[in-house]
Amino acid sequence: MIRQAKISFVTFLSGASVVLLPPLMTIIPSASFLWQDLWHALLMIHFLVCNGAFSAIYVHQKDSYKIAVRAGNLGFAFGLSVLLSFYSTWWCHFGWYMMALTFFHWSEYQTTALTNSKSLTLESFLLDHSREYKLAAVASCLEFVLENLIFPDLKQLHWVSGFGAVLTIGGEILRKLSMFTAQTNFNHHIQHTKQDGHILVTRGVYRLFRHPSYVGWFAWSLGTQIMLCNPVCLIAYTIVSWRFFNERIYEEEICLLNFFGEDYLEYQRRVPTGIPFIYGYQQML
């Protein structure tokens, strides 16, 4: 495991260790009242201690600190989301959503570090993916909050949220499997120039879909909105995500056809893209 992956892993776990506060307070009889009465102060102390530790340990390592503060705070947000899922009734599914969101961004960096370290940058966290992506995340949160206040029963459709959780987890697994299968052939950016060692990957999950990472991300994004019981954002996410992947796959397959020629044409004939009604560049010829 390369150094960046170790830093990311350790600091994420450090932040996520906030989930241990309630059981620790329960185990110690004389401290049980602390969580009940001062839980917000304990959470703030944990946050400050973790970030103080990151600053102290990596004070002379600017690049390492940037990794630590991102991974650590994603871990802290993940831990808070776990607590929200366990200790809240009306906000339980929002906790699931935040768990999925924070884990997704951390795992994108971690998986890239493990499979294609040459392409690893801070952008691999995908925290600055695009303005549209950030607006979509904010919109999903706003819809959940507003509908939770106006139509609270809508957010308690547990079987719907459960299905969304399964779809989200399945999409996450598929995306990471595609990254581990492709290894150095996977990149977060479309490659317009063929790199040395770049090969056409057709094994594993690539036997099922030409673009399994996009299929996984598509399923993940829709699953999060089903999990939140967000009907408006579900429709919007479906339309916007489909258009995004349609354009991206079209552009990417132009490059892949230039790189691999007849081999990719044959692969296109055998294997679908994986996203409904997206056919890629070949169908446009």
C-alpha positions, 0 to 999 in steps of 0.5 A, a space after each residue: 500500500 502506497 503512503 498516500 493510501 495509508 494516510 487516507 485509510 488511517 485518517 478516515 478511520 480516525 475521523 470515523 471513530 466518532 461512532 465509538 463515543 456513545 458505547 464508550 460513555 455507556 461502558 463507563 458508568 460515571 461518564 454515561 451522563 456526558 453523552 446524554 447531556 453533552 453529546 454536541 460538545 463531545 462531537 466538537 471535541 472529537 472533531 477538533 482533536 482529530 484536526 489538531 492531530 492532523 496539523 501536528 503530525 503533518 505540519 511539515 508535509 503539506 501534501 500529506 496534510 491535504 490528504 489527511 484533512 480531506 480523508 479525516 473529515 470525510 471519515 468524521 462525517 461518515 461517523 456522524 451519519 452512522 450515529 444519525 442512522 442509529 439515534 434518529 427516527 425521522 432522519 435515519 434515511 438521511 444518515 444512510 444517504 450521508 454515509 453513502 456520499 462520504 464513503 463514495 468520495 473517500 473510496 474513490 481516492 482510496 481505490 485510485 491509490 490502490 489501483 492506479 497511483 500514477 493518476 492519483 491527485 487530490 482531485 481523486 476524491 471527486 470533491 470538486 467534481 463540478 458545480 452541477 454535481 454540488 448543486 445536485 447534492 444540495 438539492 437532494 438535501 433540501 428536498 429531503 428536509 422540506 418534505 420531511 417537514 411537510 410530508 413526514 410520512 413520505 420519508 418513512 417508506 422503509 421498503 422504498 428506502 431499503 430498495 434504494 440502499 440496496 441499489 446504492 450499495 450495488 452501484 458502489 460495489 460495481 464501480 469499485 470492481 470496475 476500478 480494481 479490474 481495470 487497474 491502471 487502465 482506469 482514469 477519472 478523466 477521458 484519455 485522448 492520447 493512448 498511454 504506454 501500457 493501456 490495454 482494452 479490458 474485457 474481463 470481469 465486470 467488463 464482460 457484462 458492460 462496456 462501462 461498468 464504472 458508469 453503470 455503477 455510478 448511475 445506479 448509485 446516484 439513483 439509489 441515493 434518491 430512492 433511499 431518501 424517498 425524493 421523487 423530484 430529485 429522482 426524476 431530475 437525477 435520472 434525466 441529468 445523469 443519463 444525459 451526462 453519461 450519454 455524452 461522456 460515453 459517446 466522447 470516450 468511445 471515439 477515443 477507444 475506437 482510435 486506440 483499439 480499432 477493430 478490437 473495440 468494434 468487436 467488443 461493442 458488438 458483443 457487450 452493451 454499455 449497461 445504461 438503458 438507451 445509451 449505445 455509444 459512438 458506434 450506433 451513430 456511424 
